[in-house]
Amino acid sequence: MSDPITATSEHLSSVILALEYWPEIGTGTLDTLVMTGVSLAFTVLIGLPLGVALFLTGWTQRSQRSALARAQFWCYTALSLVVNVLRSVPFLILLILLIPVTRGIVGTSLGVQGSIPPLVIAAAPFFARLVENLLREVDRGVLEACRSMGATTRQTVLWALLPETLPGILAAIIVTAVALVGYSAMSGVIGGGGLGDLAVRYGYQRFNTPVMLVTVTILVLLVQLIQVLGDRLVARFSHR
Amino acid sequence: MQHCSFLRPTSAAEVIEARNIAKVFPTHEGPVFALQEVGLAVARGEIFGIIGRSGAGKSTLLRILNLLERPTTGEVLLEGRVISHLNESQLRRVRQRIGMIFQHFNLLSSRTVYENVRLPLRIAGGLSSGEEAERIGAALDLVGLTSVARKYPRQLSGGQRQRVGIARALANRPQLLLCDEATSALDPETTQSILSLLRDINRRLNLTIVLITHGMDVIRAIADRVAVLDHGRIVESGTLANVFLNPTHATTRALLAESDANGHESCDAAATGTREQLWRLTYRGATVATPVLTAAAREHGLDVTIVQGSIGRIKDEPYAQLTLSIPGANDQRLQQFCASLARRGAHCERLS
């Protein structure tokens, strides 16, 4: 066995020339994109309303009337507990714990399909907290203006709060997307595939450093791309 | 909610009325009485100013008028109908017809000027997009901001932002406009332009305005009537000229002195360099154009020194307020002198 650096230079040329790993790397890239993209969509779909619910029941929005305030308190406590539990379980453990749930939702607990529910369940609470914090940052005066105009809560959320936080929400989506790219690497445990899985199998288990380096490079580029495009989007919608 | 009987205009002279309002905030250190025994009634087309120091309860009082804050006791009437017992969804309909502007404008930074002004119309609903456009156009025209409709609040100056706030408050044709320290975040020049805009709107639309402020100059510039709030109570109220020329409460006097409107406070004997008893002479209206002082002085053969004074206008009414020293006269002659002044329409009082 030679040292890793020599092995790297030796293997790098052979990989590029031999091309035998490229199809697998291509599939892995595609799998990562699918896992990240689909679970990001569901994360936003679930996390955004959840974040709004956390905000509306949270202490900054407590009603002056005690009955309503009590209902808000219990609702917040329950939601917050679920969010905290899901966020405190390490993703690897969550992946395994959720196998029966995953099977119930998508029919399998394996592969790309099987990794999407756990990814969503792990990321949605995280995203919801980001949204909750963003909404709390909205100027209280804007909320008061909406109330003074006779807006319903629904109108206030849809026409004032969400537009005001749009740049922040876009930034939160980017952060979540990058986190999902990272999480998806662990889905190899359940045969999830993707670049992360490839890196672990070749680089860690088979000592194939070049394949690992290529996959990691692609991951870096992917994250970079998400961030750059995301920043541009945020700037586009920022009017502060 | 389609049938809103409480929104039907009535013949009631008072647009907004608050009766015996108290507001108590429970705290850990016991109840805090933010407002006590507060009552006010504002007639259509009137500009009513509420002045007080921070913590006097004026912000709470203003929020009670549109029930953003519910009073602990007492009732609020809009156009003669009690609105303080309505539930939240009924109140939302009421608030859609009460405009409000704020110290920090509270505009949506993510929306254009046009969209900001459109917000209350969307909230109230029931307008076609054509009617919406017409209302928004009219509101922006009224405040002189038609040219910046497509800009974002960030691109505007403070004065322009408050104009957007005013356009937004007026878009839904309110019966009443509430102003929450609307000029306190603006420089003096911009303050004057916003105040004259408000006065202009008040005249053109006969719109009733209630404003709160801590500055006497704001009150002086536009209010018809004023209430002075101190520690949660109205300690003095009346027409602008009455409160300005004959302030009775210490808080009012202090607020007047700070704004340097009339400078009553500095007219003690020592400050003016005389050892004589000082008198304050006040007259207003048509009397200002007549020689009341010299006529009375000649009649009684008295010499009078004017040690301080101001002559001007308060809300279009001319007034004169002079501080006099009258050397070498006994009490009886002074009393006759005062009676003679009173006959000519001037009020005279001895300064302690």
HADDOCK unambig.tbl for C-alpha pairs under 7 A between the chains (distance, minus, plus):
assign (segid A and resid 141 and name CA) (segid B and resid 106 and name CA) 5.19 0.50 0.50
assign (segid A and resid 142 and name CA) (segid B and resid 106 and name CA) 4.91 0.50 0.50
assign (segid A and resid 142 and name CA) (segid B and resid 107 and name CA) 6.46 0.50 0.50
assign (segid A and resid 142 and name CA) (segid B and resid 108 and name CA) 6.84 0.50 0.50
assign (segid A and resid 145 and name CA) (segid B and resid 106 and name CA) 6.34 0.50 0.50
assign (segid A and resid 148 and name CA) (segid B and resid 68 and name CA) 6.94 0.50 0.50
assign (segid A and resid 148 and name CA) (segid B and resid 95 and name CA) 5.92 0.50 0.50
assign (segid A and resid 148 and name CA) (segid B and resid 100 and name CA) 6.61 0.50 0.50
assign (segid A and resid 149 and name CA) (segid B and resid 95 and name CA) 5.65 0.50 0.50
assign (segid A and resid 149 and name CA) (segid B and resid 96 and name CA) 5.05 0.50 0.50
assign (segid A and resid 149 and name CA) (segid B and resid 120 and name CA) 5.82 0.50 0.50
assign (segid A and resid 150 and name CA) (segid B and resid 92 and name CA) 4.00 0.50 0.50
assign (segid A and resid 150 and name CA) (segid B and resid 93 and name CA) 6.26 0.50 0.50
assign (segid A and resid 150 and name CA) (segid B and resid 95 and name CA) 4.99 0.50 0.50
assign (segid A and resid 150 and name CA) (segid B and resid 96 and name CA) 5.11 0.50 0.50
assign (segid A and resid 151 and name CA) (segid B and resid 92 and name CA) 6.62 0.50 0.50
assign (segid A and resid 151 and name CA) (segid B and resid 123 and name CA) 5.63 0.50 0.50
assign (segid A and resid 155 and name CA) (segid B and resid 123 and name CA) 6.92 0.50 0.50
assign (segid A and resid 160 and name CA) (segid B and resid 108 and name CA) 6.84 0.50 0.50
assign (segid A and resid 163 and name CA) (segid B and resid 110 and name CA) 6.11 0.50 0.50
assign (segid A and resid 164 and name CA) (segid B and resid 108 and name CA) 6.59 0.50 0.50
assign (segid A and resid 164 and name CA) (segid B and resid 109 and name CA) 6.65 0.50 0.50
assign (segid A and resid 164 and name CA) (segid B and resid 110 and name CA) 5.34 0.50 0.50
assign (segid A and resid 239 and name CA) (segid B and resid 109 and name CA) 6.11 0.50 0.50
assign (segid A and resid 239 and name CA) (segid B and resid 110 and name CA) 5.40 0.50 0.50
assign (segid A and resid 239 and name CA) (segid B and resid 152 and name CA) 6.87 0.50 0.50
assign (segid A and resid 239 and name CA) (segid B and resid 154 and name CA) 6.90 0.50 0.50
assign (segid A and resid 240 and name CA) (segid B and resid 109 and name CA) 5.66 0.50 0.50
assign (segid A and resid 240 and name CA) (segid B and resid 110 and name CA) 6.92 0.50 0.50
assign (segid A and resid 240 and name CA) (segid B and resid 154 and name CA) 5.95 0.50 0.50
